[in-house]
Amino acid sequence: MSQTESPSTDAELKRYRSLRDALLWVAGMLLLTYLASVLTLPWKTLSLLFAAAGLAWGVVALVRTAHVKSPWVLRLATAAAMAGCAVFGFVAMAQILFWDATVQFETCTSSALTDRALQGCTGTYTEQLGGFR
C-alpha cells in the first residue's frame, strides 16, 4: 500500500475485512454445528449453542453486505449457511427433546455389529418416538 491512498479507500477496505471476518465466523459456526450434532449426548447440546452463534453471525454478515458493494452470491451463501445452522440445530434439538430414546438408540447402534442389528435399533427408536416415520 502506498502512503498516498485516500481515507475512503481505507474505510472501504476496513468494511470488506469486516465482512470477510463475519463470513468466516458464519462458516465456522456451520461446521461446528454439524460436527457437534453428530456427537453423542450430552455433547450434542453444544450444537444448539453453535447454531445460535451461527445465526447471530449470519445476521451480522447480512447487515455488513448491505454496507459493501458485494455480489449477490455472498448474500445467498450467508443465507444458506444460516439455513444449515438452523437445520442442524433443529435436528439436535429434536434428539435432545427425546433424550432417553436417543441415548438408548446411540447405545444400541454402538454395539450393533450387523445390518440387521442396526435395523432393530432403528425400529426400536421409531417405536419409542411414537411410531413417527
Buried (B, 14 or more C-beta within 10 A) or exposed (E): EEEEEEEEEEEBEEBBEBBBBBBEBBBBBBBBBBBBBEBEBEEBBBBBBBBBBBBBBBBBBBEBBEEEEBEEEBBEBBEEBBEBBBBBBBBBBEBBEBEEBBBBBBEBBEEBEEEEEEEBBBEBBBEBBEEEE
